[in-house]
Amino acid sequence: MLADPLGELRDVEVAGRSREHELFGLVDGNKRLGWTATVVFYDINGMELEAPDDDAYDTVIAAAEGTLDVPELARCLRGWARPAAQ
């Protein structure tokens, strides 16, 4: 049994999302789509992301440019994740 199943799930999700912008051939909006998909993923799993707008923007841009690695992205998301209000 995993010590932190939701934490493991988040790490898997982060790895998948970290390069999502490269997979979709949208003319514009890949980064917005990736961020929105991440927020929805957390919501479906009973969590919400409380990220300051500037920090979220900087993180998304860094991930898209490849200057933010997966473990660092996971750390950022873990720091912003909170249980969703019921």
N, C-alpha and C positions, 0 to 999 in steps of 0.2 A: 504494500500500500504506500502511496506517495505521502510524504510528510506534509506537503502543501499542494494539494491537487489543483486548486485555482491558480496558484503561482506557476506551476508547471504549464498549465493551459495558457496562461498569459505569455510565457516565454515562447511557446510554440506559435502563438498568434503573432507575436512580435517578429519572429523570424520570417513568417509568411508575409507580413505586411511591409517589412523593411524594404523590399524591392518590388512591391506591387506596382509602383508607378512605372516601372519598366515593362510590365507585362501588358498593360492596357494601352491601346493605340488611340487614345483620345487626342483631339487636336489641342484641347486645353482642359485642365481640370483634374489631371491625374493625382496631383498632391491633395487636392480637396477631396477627391473620391477616396483616396487612401485614408485620410484623417477621419472622414465620415464613417467609413467602414470599420475603423478601429473603435470609434465611439459607440457605434451600433453593436459591435461584438461585445464590448464591455457591458452595455445595457442589457443585452440578451442574457448575459451571465450574472445579472444582479449587481452590477457595479456601475459607477459613473466616474468619469474623468473630470477632476477639478483642476484644470490647467489654466494658468494665466494666459491670456491671448498671445502676448509677445513671446512667452516661453514656448507655447505650442507651435507658433509660427516658426520660430528659430529651429525647433526640433524637427519639424516636418521638412524644412528646407535642407537642414544638415543631413537628414536621412536620404533625401532625394539626391543630394550631391555626392553621397557616399562618404562624407566626412564624419558620420556618426555610426559606429558599429552596432551590431545587434545587442550585445550585452549592455551597452550604454543606453540604447533606446529602451530596452526592457527596464533598466533602472529608472529612467525618467517616467515611464508609464506607471511603474509600481508606486512611485512617489506621489503621483496624481490620483491614483485609484482609491475610491471610497465605496463602501457599500451604498447601494441606491436607497434613497428614502422610500419608505413604504407608504 
